[in-house]
Amino acid sequence: MSEEMKDAIETNETAKAEASVKTTEAEQAETMADYEDHFDDANPWNRVTEYMKKKTVLPVKVEGVVNGGVIVMVEGLRGFVPASKLSLSYIEDLETYLLKDIEVQVIDVDQANNRLVLSAREILKEKERKAREDQIANLKIGTILEGTVETLQNYGAFVKLENGLSGLVHVSQISQKRVKVPSDVLNTGDKVTVKVIGIKDGKVSLSMKALEEAKEEHAEKVVIPKSENIGTNLSDLFKNIKL
């Protein structure tokens, strides 16, 4: 066998050996990565941290009530939901939440201090926003609704409608008569009838004036005979009576 052939065989064997070593190293790295992933997954603090990053919605049960909030369990960890993060409105009695099923998101993780804080408020706000979008999508311009005056501003009155939505009656849409400020003719809590006149960017525009105009138009169409055209003598009274 020539020296050239020997060199070629040695070179080929060396290349195979190097490739084998690289493959082994890659397999070892992959095995180590799998082990580290498994180790990370086995640590509940790493899992709840991942939940926080992904804003994962977690179904939980309220296990206890403490001062200022409630306790739930997530991945075997004791989590705290502050009362301010439990609802969209003030909660009079936290005991009503005991053993209740709720949905939460992780908002703070501190393994060193054994601190896990969760919130239901963001989820509830998103559900409320979606419900409002659906209601507005089904609302038609021209619809007449009953409502209650919620707040008064110089530029108009906000009205809570019977379907749960709120809309603005601009000061120019309160009456056919000139209204300087809404409080001149309206009070908070007043029951009003309004007409939907506009829907834009999730905001509902209402009018009370449009209903006044509609009433006037209807009244003009009703023809009342003039008094001089109504006969009052006996012949007019009995001419259509057959004996």
Disulfide bonds with the S-S distance in Angstrom:
none
